[in-house]
Amino acid sequence: MIKPVIEPTGEIYIFKGKQAEPIKLVIGEILQAEIMDIFPTGSIQIRLKDRVITAQLLRDFPLNKGDSVLVKVENPLPDGTIPLRVLISAEGQWQSKSLRSFEIQLSNKILELIESLFSNSSKSTPLLSKSYTDISKLLLSTPTENLSESQKSLLLQKVLTILFSSKSIMENLHELINLMEKNDYQRVQISKLKNFLIELNEQLTPEKLKRALLNTGVSYEAKLKDILISGSSAENIKNDLKALLISISKEAQGLGREEISSKANKVIEQIEGYQILSKTYQSFFTFLPLLWNEIEGGNFAYKSLKRQGKDYYSVFINLNFREGESLSFIVTKIRNNFFVTFSGTPSFLDLIRKNEKVLKECFSQGGLYLSGIKYLEKLEDLIKDWNIKEGQINIKV
Protein backbone atom coordinates (compact mmCIF):
# COMPACT_ATOMS: atom_id res chain seq x y z
CA MET A 1 0.00 0.00 0.00
CA ILE A 2 1.33 3.42 -0.93
CA LYS A 3 1.26 5.78 2.03
CA PRO A 4 -0.20 9.19 1.24
CA VAL A 5 1.79 12.31 2.01
CA ILE A 6 -0.18 14.36 4.55
CA GLU A 7 0.84 17.99 5.07
CA PRO A 8 0.17 19.94 8.31
CA THR A 9 -1.96 22.32 6.20
CA GLY A 10 -4.49 19.53 5.59
CA GLU A 11 -3.36 18.82 2.04
CA ILE A 12 -3.04 15.16 1.09
CA TYR A 13 -0.99 13.88 -1.85
CA ILE A 14 -1.58 10.37 -3.20
CA PHE A 15 1.01 9.07 -5.65
CA LYS A 16 -0.52 6.49 -7.99
CA GLY A 17 1.33 4.25 -10.42
CA LYS A 18 3.95 5.85 -12.64
CA GLN A 19 2.14 9.17 -12.93
CA ALA A 20 4.39 12.01 -11.80
CA GLU A 21 1.55 14.29 -10.67
CA PRO A 22 -0.10 13.09 -7.45
CA ILE A 23 -3.79 13.20 -6.64
CA LYS A 24 -4.29 16.19 -4.33
CA LEU A 25 -7.03 16.19 -1.71
CA VAL A 26 -7.74 18.69 1.05
CA ILE A 27 -9.25 17.67 4.39
CA GLY A 28 -12.78 19.05 4.54
CA GLU A 29 -13.25 19.63 0.79
CA ILE A 30 -16.34 18.30 -0.97
CA LEU A 31 -15.89 16.55 -4.30
CA GLN A 32 -17.95 14.84 -6.94
CA ALA A 33 -17.15 11.15 -7.42
CA GLU A 34 -18.36 9.18 -10.44
CA ILE A 35 -18.89 5.45 -9.93
CA MET A 36 -16.90 3.78 -12.72
CA ASP A 37 -17.25 0.14 -11.66
CA ILE A 38 -18.45 -2.02 -8.74
CA PHE A 39 -16.65 -5.26 -7.86
CA PRO A 40 -17.99 -8.37 -6.02
CA THR A 41 -15.28 -7.88 -3.37
CA GLY A 42 -17.04 -4.73 -2.11
CA SER A 43 -14.52 -2.33 -3.62
CA ILE A 44 -15.48 0.24 -6.23
CA GLN A 45 -13.67 2.17 -8.92
CA ILE A 46 -14.37 5.91 -8.87
CA ARG A 47 -13.33 8.92 -10.90
CA LEU A 48 -12.18 11.73 -8.62
CA LYS A 49 -10.59 14.94 -9.92
CA ASP A 50 -10.27 13.35 -13.39
CA ARG A 51 -8.28 10.44 -11.91
CA VAL A 52 -9.52 6.88 -11.50
CA ILE A 53 -8.89 5.28 -8.10
CA THR A 54 -10.11 2.21 -6.24
CA ALA A 55 -12.00 2.66 -2.97
CA GLN A 56 -13.44 0.28 -0.36
CA LEU A 57 -17.04 0.64 0.83
CA LEU A 58 -17.31 0.53 4.63
CA ARG A 59 -21.12 0.26 4.57
CA ASP A 60 -23.74 -0.74 2.04
CA PHE A 61 -24.91 1.95 -0.35
CA PRO A 62 -27.37 1.32 -3.22
CA LEU A 63 -24.87 2.57 -5.80
CA ASN A 64 -24.93 1.83 -9.49
CA LYS A 65 -22.32 2.14 -12.20
CA GLY A 66 -22.52 5.63 -13.68
CA ASP A 67 -23.89 7.26 -10.51
CA SER A 68 -22.39 10.50 -9.22
CA VAL A 69 -22.14 11.16 -5.51
CA LEU A 70 -20.79 13.98 -3.36
CA VAL A 71 -18.08 12.97 -0.89
CA LYS A 72 -16.27 14.86 1.85
CA VAL A 73 -12.57 14.25 2.56
CA GLU A 74 -12.23 13.28 6.24
CA ASN A 75 -9.16 13.20 8.50
CA PRO A 76 -6.84 10.29 7.59
CA LEU A 77 -6.89 7.19 9.79
CA PRO A 78 -3.72 6.03 11.64
CA ASP A 79 -3.01 3.42 8.94
CA GLY A 80 -3.03 6.10 6.22
CA THR A 81 -6.51 5.35 4.90
CA ILE A 82 -8.28 8.44 3.54
CA PRO A 83 -12.00 8.25 4.41
CA LEU A 84 -14.42 9.78 1.90
CA ARG A 85 -17.77 10.34 3.61
CA VAL A 86 -20.73 10.11 1.23
CA LEU A 87 -22.88 13.23 1.63
CA ILE A 88 -25.48 12.38 -0.97
CA SER A 89 -26.19 8.80 -1.96
CA ALA A 90 -28.72 7.16 -4.25
CA GLU A 91 -31.37 6.56 -1.60
CA GLY A 92 -34.55 7.71 -3.31
CA GLN A 93 -36.47 10.50 -1.64
CA TRP A 94 -33.80 11.00 1.01
CA GLN A 95 -31.32 11.81 -1.74
CA SER A 96 -33.66 14.38 -3.28
CA LYS A 97 -34.25 16.17 0.02
CA SER A 98 -30.58 16.05 0.95
CA LEU A 99 -29.54 17.38 -2.46
CA ARG A 100 -31.98 20.29 -2.23
CA SER A 101 -30.77 21.09 1.27
CA PHE A 102 -27.13 20.92 0.16
CA GLU A 103 -27.83 23.12 -2.88
CA ILE A 104 -29.60 25.75 -0.77
CA GLN A 105 -26.79 25.81 1.80
CA LEU A 106 -24.15 26.05 -0.91
CA SER A 107 -26.03 28.81 -2.76
CA ASN A 108 -26.46 30.76 0.48
CA LYS A 109 -22.74 30.44 1.23
CA ILE A 110 -21.81 31.77 -2.24
CA LEU A 111 -24.34 34.59 -1.91
CA GLU A 112 -23.07 35.46 1.58
CA LEU A 113 -19.50 35.61 0.31
CA ILE A 114 -20.36 37.78 -2.75
CA GLU A 115 -22.46 40.11 -0.58
CA SER A 116 -19.58 40.54 1.85
CA LEU A 117 -16.99 41.07 -0.89
CA PHE A 118 -19.02 43.72 -2.69
CA SER A 119 -20.55 45.37 0.37
CA ASN A 120 -20.66 49.19 0.27
CA SER A 121 -19.87 49.28 3.98
CA SER A 122 -16.31 50.14 4.89
CA LYS A 123 -16.62 48.10 8.08
CA SER A 124 -15.22 44.60 7.99
CA THR A 125 -17.80 41.83 8.08
CA PRO A 126 -17.47 38.62 10.12
CA LEU A 127 -17.05 36.66 6.89
CA LEU A 128 -14.03 38.71 5.80
CA SER A 129 -11.99 37.97 8.90
CA LYS A 130 -9.49 35.14 9.18
CA SER A 131 -12.12 32.74 7.84
CA TYR A 132 -12.39 34.53 4.48
CA THR A 133 -9.53 32.59 2.86
CA ASP A 134 -10.85 29.29 4.22
CA ILE A 135 -14.37 29.96 2.88
CA SER A 136 -13.03 31.05 -0.49
CA LYS A 137 -10.83 27.94 -0.79
CA LEU A 138 -13.72 25.71 0.29
CA LEU A 139 -16.02 27.14 -2.40
CA LEU A 140 -13.33 26.84 -5.06
CA SER A 141 -12.81 23.18 -4.14
CA THR A 142 -16.53 22.36 -3.84
CA PRO A 143 -18.37 21.17 -7.00
CA THR A 144 -20.50 24.31 -7.18
CA GLU A 145 -20.85 23.74 -10.92
CA ASN A 146 -23.10 20.76 -10.13
CA LEU A 147 -25.88 22.93 -8.75
CA SER A 148 -29.15 22.38 -10.61
CA GLU A 149 -30.09 24.76 -13.43
CA SER A 150 -32.98 26.21 -11.41
CA GLN A 151 -30.75 26.82 -8.39
CA LYS A 152 -28.04 28.43 -10.54
CA SER A 153 -30.60 30.67 -12.19
CA LEU A 154 -32.01 31.80 -8.84
CA LEU A 155 -28.53 32.35 -7.42
CA LEU A 156 -27.36 34.37 -10.43
CA GLN A 157 -30.36 36.70 -10.14
CA LYS A 158 -29.44 37.44 -6.52
CA VAL A 159 -25.74 37.76 -7.30
CA LEU A 160 -26.34 40.22 -10.16
CA THR A 161 -28.66 42.28 -7.96
CA ILE A 162 -25.77 42.62 -5.49
CA LEU A 163 -23.24 43.44 -8.23
CA PHE A 164 -25.57 46.06 -9.74
CA SER A 165 -26.16 47.86 -6.44
CA SER A 166 -22.80 47.52 -4.70
CA LYS A 167 -19.44 49.22 -4.99
CA SER A 168 -17.73 47.76 -8.07
CA ILE A 169 -14.12 46.82 -8.59
CA MET A 170 -13.82 49.85 -10.87
CA GLU A 171 -14.80 52.17 -8.02
CA ASN A 172 -12.35 50.49 -5.65
CA LEU A 173 -9.59 50.68 -8.28
CA HIS A 174 -10.22 54.42 -8.65
CA GLU A 175 -10.08 54.86 -4.91
CA LEU A 176 -6.84 52.87 -4.77
CA ILE A 177 -5.25 54.98 -7.52
CA ASN A 178 -6.37 58.24 -5.84
CA LEU A 179 -5.07 56.98 -2.51
CA MET A 180 -1.69 56.13 -4.02
CA GLU A 181 -1.46 59.52 -5.78
CA LYS A 182 -2.44 61.36 -2.61
CA ASN A 183 0.30 59.55 -0.67
CA ASP A 184 2.98 60.11 -3.36
CA TYR A 185 3.26 56.39 -4.03
CA GLN A 186 5.50 55.01 -6.78
CA ARG A 187 4.45 56.49 -10.13
CA VAL A 188 5.39 53.26 -11.93
CA GLN A 189 2.85 51.23 -9.93
CA ILE A 190 0.16 53.89 -10.40
CA SER A 191 0.81 53.94 -14.15
CA LYS A 192 0.50 50.13 -14.33
CA LEU A 193 -2.87 50.25 -12.56
CA LYS A 194 -4.17 52.93 -14.92
CA ASN A 195 -3.15 50.80 -17.89
CA PHE A 196 -5.80 48.25 -16.89
CA LEU A 197 -8.60 50.77 -17.46
CA ILE A 198 -10.07 51.43 -20.91
CA GLU A 199 -11.03 55.10 -21.04
CA LEU A 200 -13.24 57.01 -23.46
CA ASN A 201 -10.40 58.69 -25.33
CA GLU A 202 -8.87 55.30 -26.23
CA GLN A 203 -9.79 53.47 -29.40
CA LEU A 204 -11.44 50.22 -28.35
CA THR A 205 -10.24 47.37 -30.55
CA PRO A 206 -11.12 43.66 -30.15
CA GLU A 207 -7.48 42.92 -29.27
CA LYS A 208 -7.39 45.61 -26.57
CA LEU A 209 -10.65 44.46 -25.02
CA LYS A 210 -9.60 40.80 -25.06
CA ARG A 211 -6.23 41.67 -23.49
CA ALA A 212 -7.95 43.73 -20.78
CA LEU A 213 -10.47 40.98 -19.96
CA LEU A 214 -7.86 38.22 -19.78
CA ASN A 215 -5.76 40.34 -17.40
CA THR A 216 -8.45 41.23 -14.86
CA GLY A 217 -6.97 38.67 -12.46
CA VAL A 218 -9.67 35.99 -12.75
CA SER A 219 -7.36 33.67 -14.71
CA TYR A 220 -4.28 34.46 -12.57
CA GLU A 221 -3.98 30.97 -11.01
CA ALA A 222 -4.59 29.32 -14.40
CA LYS A 223 -1.68 31.33 -15.81
CA LEU A 224 0.55 30.26 -12.91
CA LYS A 225 -0.36 26.63 -13.47
CA ASP A 226 0.35 26.96 -17.19
CA ILE A 227 3.81 28.36 -16.44
CA LEU A 228 4.59 25.53 -13.99
CA ILE A 229 3.31 22.73 -16.25
CA SER A 230 4.26 23.89 -19.76
CA GLY A 231 7.06 26.29 -18.90
CA SER A 232 5.39 29.12 -20.84
CA SER A 233 6.57 32.72 -20.58
CA ALA A 234 6.04 34.60 -17.32
CA GLU A 235 5.00 37.72 -19.26
CA ASN A 236 1.32 36.80 -18.85
CA ILE A 237 1.71 37.00 -15.09
CA LYS A 238 3.47 40.37 -15.21
CA ASN A 239 0.52 41.85 -17.11
CA ASP A 240 -2.09 40.43 -14.73
CA LEU A 241 -4.04 42.76 -12.40
CA LYS A 242 -4.15 40.31 -9.49
CA ALA A 243 -0.38 39.85 -9.65
CA LEU A 244 0.09 43.63 -9.58
CA LEU A 245 -2.32 44.07 -6.67
CA ILE A 246 -0.58 41.34 -4.66
CA SER A 247 2.72 43.13 -5.28
CA ILE A 248 1.28 46.52 -4.25
CA SER A 249 -0.34 45.06 -1.13
CA LYS A 250 2.87 43.41 0.09
CA GLU A 251 4.96 46.46 -0.81
CA ALA A 252 2.58 48.88 0.94
CA GLN A 253 2.44 46.60 3.98
CA GLY A 254 6.24 46.69 4.22
CA LEU A 255 6.23 50.49 3.95
CA GLY A 256 3.60 50.85 6.66
CA ARG A 257 0.96 52.12 4.19
CA GLU A 258 -1.85 50.06 5.71
CA GLU A 259 -4.67 51.95 3.97
CA ILE A 260 -3.22 51.28 0.52
CA SER A 261 -2.55 47.63 1.36
CA SER A 262 -6.11 47.21 2.68
CA LYS A 263 -7.69 48.76 -0.44
CA ALA A 264 -5.55 46.56 -2.74
CA ASN A 265 -6.65 43.49 -0.75
CA LYS A 266 -10.29 44.53 -1.14
CA VAL A 267 -9.95 44.46 -4.94
CA ILE A 268 -8.15 41.09 -4.76
CA GLU A 269 -11.02 39.67 -2.71
CA GLN A 270 -13.57 40.91 -5.26
CA ILE A 271 -11.56 39.31 -8.08
CA GLU A 272 -11.67 36.03 -6.14
CA GLY A 273 -15.45 36.44 -5.96
CA TYR A 274 -15.51 36.44 -9.77
CA GLN A 275 -13.32 33.33 -9.75
CA ILE A 276 -15.95 31.52 -7.65
CA LEU A 277 -18.68 32.67 -10.04
CA SER A 278 -16.61 31.46 -13.02
CA LYS A 279 -16.32 28.01 -11.47
CA THR A 280 -19.99 27.84 -10.47
CA TYR A 281 -21.28 28.80 -13.93
CA GLN A 282 -18.51 27.09 -15.91
CA SER A 283 -17.88 30.40 -17.64
CA PHE A 284 -15.25 33.10 -17.73
CA PHE A 285 -16.92 35.58 -15.37
CA THR A 286 -15.20 38.91 -14.75
CA PHE A 287 -15.70 42.68 -14.61
CA LEU A 288 -15.52 45.15 -17.49
CA PRO A 289 -12.61 47.59 -17.05
CA LEU A 290 -14.45 50.35 -18.93
CA LEU A 291 -14.50 54.02 -17.94
CA TRP A 292 -16.66 55.93 -20.41
CA ASN A 293 -18.89 59.01 -20.08
CA GLU A 294 -22.08 57.46 -18.76
CA ILE A 295 -20.78 53.92 -18.29
CA GLU A 296 -18.67 52.92 -15.32
CA GLY A 297 -17.73 49.28 -15.66
CA GLY A 298 -20.02 46.32 -15.62
CA ASN A 299 -19.85 42.54 -15.73
CA PHE A 300 -18.82 40.10 -18.45
CA ALA A 301 -19.28 36.34 -18.77
CA TYR A 302 -18.24 34.12 -21.68
CA LYS A 303 -18.89 30.44 -22.36
CA SER A 304 -18.81 28.00 -25.23
CA LEU A 305 -20.98 24.92 -25.62
CA LYS A 306 -22.01 22.33 -28.16
CA ARG A 307 -25.63 21.44 -28.85
CA GLN A 308 -27.07 19.25 -31.61
CA GLY A 309 -23.67 19.16 -33.29
CA LYS A 310 -23.38 22.96 -33.41
CA ASP A 311 -20.81 25.12 -31.62
CA TYR A 312 -22.31 27.97 -29.61
CA TYR A 313 -20.32 30.94 -28.31
CA SER A 314 -22.19 33.14 -25.90
CA VAL A 315 -21.38 36.37 -24.05
CA PHE A 316 -23.38 37.85 -21.18
CA ILE A 317 -22.73 41.58 -20.60
CA ASN A 318 -24.06 44.02 -18.04
CA LEU A 319 -23.26 47.74 -18.27
CA ASN A 320 -23.43 50.00 -15.20
CA PHE A 321 -24.63 53.56 -15.83
CA ARG A 322 -23.75 56.44 -13.52
CA GLU A 323 -27.41 57.18 -12.78
CA GLY A 324 -27.67 53.77 -11.10
CA GLU A 325 -29.39 52.08 -14.06
CA SER A 326 -28.02 49.12 -15.98
CA LEU A 327 -28.51 47.34 -19.28
CA SER A 328 -27.90 43.62 -19.76
CA PHE A 329 -27.68 41.68 -22.99
CA ILE A 330 -26.56 38.37 -24.44
CA VAL A 331 -24.77 37.93 -27.77
CA THR A 332 -24.72 34.38 -29.12
CA LYS A 333 -22.84 33.16 -32.20
CA ILE A 334 -24.03 29.99 -33.93
CA ARG A 335 -21.89 29.30 -37.00
CA ASN A 336 -21.94 32.62 -38.89
CA ASN A 337 -25.14 33.93 -37.34
CA PHE A 338 -25.46 36.27 -34.36
CA PHE A 339 -28.42 36.61 -31.99
CA VAL A 340 -28.83 39.39 -29.42
CA THR A 341 -31.18 39.48 -26.43
CA PHE A 342 -31.61 42.66 -24.37
CA SER A 343 -32.96 43.17 -20.85
CA GLY A 344 -33.44 46.50 -19.12
CA THR A 345 -35.91 49.25 -18.26
CA PRO A 346 -38.67 49.97 -20.83
CA SER A 347 -37.01 53.27 -21.80
CA PHE A 348 -33.74 51.48 -22.65
CA LEU A 349 -35.51 48.79 -24.66
CA ASP A 350 -37.61 51.36 -26.58
CA LEU A 351 -34.44 53.27 -27.47
CA ILE A 352 -32.81 50.10 -28.85
CA ARG A 353 -35.94 49.18 -30.81
CA LYS A 354 -35.90 52.59 -32.49
CA ASN A 355 -32.28 52.02 -33.50
CA GLU A 356 -32.46 48.39 -34.61
CA LYS A 357 -31.60 49.38 -38.17
CA VAL A 358 -28.41 51.12 -37.01
CA LEU A 359 -27.45 48.05 -34.94
CA LYS A 360 -27.90 45.71 -37.91
CA GLU A 361 -25.89 48.05 -40.13
CA CYS A 362 -23.04 48.03 -37.59
CA PHE A 363 -22.97 44.23 -37.67
CA SER A 364 -23.09 44.25 -41.46
CA GLN A 365 -20.21 46.74 -41.73
CA GLY A 366 -18.11 44.33 -39.68
CA GLY A 367 -18.93 41.47 -42.04
CA LEU A 368 -21.30 39.90 -39.49
CA TYR A 369 -24.92 38.83 -39.87
CA LEU A 370 -27.39 39.72 -37.11
CA SER A 371 -30.08 37.05 -37.44
CA GLY A 372 -32.33 37.96 -34.54
CA ILE A 373 -33.04 40.51 -31.76
CA LYS A 374 -35.14 39.76 -28.70
CA TYR A 375 -36.30 41.94 -25.79
CA LEU A 376 -36.94 40.76 -22.22
CA GLU A 377 -37.88 43.16 -19.44
CA LYS A 378 -37.21 40.68 -16.63
CA LEU A 379 -33.59 39.86 -15.81
CA GLU A 380 -34.55 36.34 -14.70
CA ASP A 381 -35.89 35.63 -18.21
CA LEU A 382 -32.57 36.76 -19.69
CA ILE A 383 -30.66 34.47 -17.33
CA LYS A 384 -32.84 31.50 -18.33
CA ASP A 385 -32.24 32.41 -21.96
CA TRP A 386 -28.51 32.05 -21.36
CA ASN A 387 -28.84 28.27 -20.79
CA ILE A 388 -26.31 28.48 -17.98
CA LYS A 389 -26.15 24.79 -17.14
CA GLU A 390 -24.35 23.86 -20.36
CA GLY A 391 -21.43 26.27 -20.21
CA GLN A 392 -17.83 25.25 -20.68
CA ILE A 393 -14.81 27.32 -19.72
CA ASN A 394 -12.77 28.14 -22.82
CA ILE A 395 -11.28 31.63 -22.69
CA LYS A 396 -8.99 31.08 -25.67
CA VAL A 397 -11.75 31.43 -28.24
C-alpha positions, 0 to 999 in steps of 0.5 A: 500500500502506498502511504499518502503524504499528509501535510500539516496544512491539511493537504493530502498527496496520493502518488498512484502508479507511474504518474508524476503528478499526485492526486491532491485532496484537502481535508474538509473539501467536498468533491464529486465522485463518479462510480466507474465500476463495482466489484464483487469484493465490495470495492469500487472504482471511482473517478475523482478529480479526473483520476480513476482510483479504487476505494473500499465501501465501509457500509452498504450503499445502493450505488450503481455504475454511472452514478455521481455522488458527493463525498467529503474528505475526512481526517486520515486514519492512523493506517493512512486510509483516507475516508471519503464520507458520502454526503449524498447517496442514491437513496430515493427521496432522502437523496432528493431532500438532501440534495436540495438542502445541500444546494440551498446551503451552498447557494447561500454560502456563495451569496453570503461571500459575494455580498460581503466582498461587494458590500458598500460598507467600509466596516469589515464583516465577520465573513471577511476575517481570518475565515475569508480565505478558508471559505473562499478555498472551500467554495473553489474546491466544492463542486459548485458547478453541479448545482441544478439549473434552477438553483443556478438561475435563482442564485445568479439573479441574486448575485447580479442584484448585489453586483448592480447595487454595490461598490464595483471593482472599478470604483475600488480601483479608482479609490486605490489609484487616488489613494496612491497619488495622494500619498505620493506612491511610486508612479510606476505602480500607479501607471501600471494600474491605470493601464488596466482601465479602458477610457473614453479617449482610447480606441477600443479594438477587439485585441485591446478588449480581449487583453484587458479581460484576460488580465483582470486577475480571474485567470491568474492561477490558471496562468501560474499553473500553465507556467509551472506545467508547460514552462510558458513565458512569465509575461502573462503574469506580469501583465495580470491585475491580481499579480500587480495588486498582490505586489502593491499590497505586500509592498505597501504593507512593508512600507507601513501604508496600511490603507493602501494595502487594505484597499488593494486586498479589497480588490483582490477579494472581489476578483476572487469572488468572480473566480468563484462565479466562473467556477460555479457557472462554468464560464469566464466571469469577470468585470468590465474595465471600462471608464466611459462618459455614462458607463462605469464598468459592468460585468462580463461572462463568456462560455462556449458549448455544443448542442445538436452538433453545433458550436455555440459561443455566448457572451453575457454583458451588463453595463453599469450607468452612472445614474444607477441604471443598468442594461444587460444583454446576451450575444450568441454566435451559432456558426456565422449567425449572431443573436442578441437578447436585451434586458433592461428598463422599458425606456432602454428597450424602446431606445434600442428598438428605435435604433435596430436598423443602425445596430444591424448596419453596424454588424453588417459593416463588420462582415457579421450577420445579425439574425435575430433581436429579442427583448426581455424586461425581466432579468430572470428571463434573460438568465434563463435564456442564457442556458447556464447549465451547459457552459464550458470554460474556454477563454482562448476562443 
